[in-house]
Amino acid sequence: MFSEQNSTILRKYRRERGSFNLGNSISDQKEQLNFLYGKMELLMTMLDSIEPEAAGVEEIDRIIEMLDEIENKCKRFRNDLKED
């Protein structure tokens, strides 16, 4: 099960993800990098706080979901650079 700290991290991630998906596009390369750094930092914080012996399927699924979303953002940002 999620620890209280992981639940707080996940709520922050979902809140940021939601605000980004509401049409707030990031077109500046520096802003794109800052966005990705922030997501990676959030993911690393979550990974650091997980106790391997207590990690459940739900936590692992959330980590995979976060990685998939970061990968998709990288691809989108890369495509945006190609278009410019």
C-alpha positions as CSV (number, residue, x, y, z in Angstrom):
1,M,0.0,0.0,0.0
2,F,1.1,3.6,-0.5
3,S,2.7,5.3,2.4
4,E,1.4,8.7,3.4
5,Q,4.5,10.3,1.8
6,N,4.0,8.5,-1.4
7,S,0.3,9.4,-1.4
8,T,1.2,13.1,-1.1
9,I,3.8,12.8,-3.9
10,L,1.3,11.1,-6.1
11,R,-1.4,13.7,-5.5
12,K,1.2,16.4,-6.4
13,Y,2.0,14.5,-9.6
14,R,-1.6,14.1,-10.6
15,R,-2.3,17.8,-9.9
16,E,0.6,18.9,-12.0
17,R,-0.3,16.4,-14.8
18,G,-3.9,17.6,-14.8
19,S,-2.9,21.3,-15.0
20,F,-0.6,20.5,-17.9
21,N,-3.2,18.5,-19.8
22,L,-5.8,21.3,-19.7
23,G,-4.2,23.0,-22.7
24,N,-1.2,24.6,-21.1
25,S,1.3,23.8,-23.8
26,I,5.0,24.3,-23.3
27,S,6.7,25.5,-26.4
28,D,9.9,26.9,-25.1
29,Q,12.8,24.4,-25.0
30,K,14.0,25.6,-21.6
31,E,10.5,25.3,-20.1
32,Q,10.2,21.8,-21.6
33,L,13.5,20.7,-20.0
34,N,12.4,22.2,-16.6
35,F,9.1,20.4,-16.9
36,L,10.9,17.1,-17.5
37,Y,13.4,17.7,-14.7
38,G,10.5,18.4,-12.4
39,K,8.7,15.2,-13.3
40,M,11.9,13.1,-13.0
41,E,12.7,14.7,-9.6
42,L,9.2,13.8,-8.4
43,L,9.6,10.2,-9.7
44,M,13.0,9.9,-7.9
45,T,11.5,11.2,-4.7
46,M,8.8,8.7,-4.9
47,L,11.3,5.9,-5.7
48,D,13.5,6.9,-2.8
49,S,10.6,6.7,-0.3
50,I,9.4,3.3,-1.3
51,E,10.4,0.4,0.9
52,P,11.1,-2.5,-1.5
53,E,9.7,-5.1,0.9
54,A,6.5,-3.3,1.3
55,A,6.0,-2.1,-2.3
56,G,2.7,-3.3,-3.7
57,V,1.3,-3.8,-7.2
58,E,-0.4,-0.4,-7.0
59,E,2.9,1.4,-6.4
60,I,4.6,-0.4,-9.2
61,D,1.8,0.4,-11.6
62,R,1.9,4.1,-10.6
63,I,5.7,4.2,-11.3
64,I,5.2,2.5,-14.7
65,E,2.4,5.0,-15.4
66,M,4.7,7.9,-14.5
67,L,7.5,6.6,-16.7
68,D,5.2,6.1,-19.6
69,E,3.9,9.7,-19.3
70,I,7.4,11.1,-19.0
71,E,8.4,9.1,-22.1
72,N,5.4,10.4,-24.1
73,K,6.2,14.0,-23.1
74,C,9.8,13.5,-24.3
75,K,8.6,12.2,-27.6
76,R,6.2,15.1,-27.9
77,F,8.8,17.7,-27.1
78,R,11.3,16.1,-29.5
79,N,8.7,16.2,-32.3
80,D,8.0,19.9,-31.4
81,L,11.7,20.6,-31.9
82,K,11.7,18.9,-35.3
83,E,8.8,21.0,-36.4
84,D,10.7,24.3,-35.5
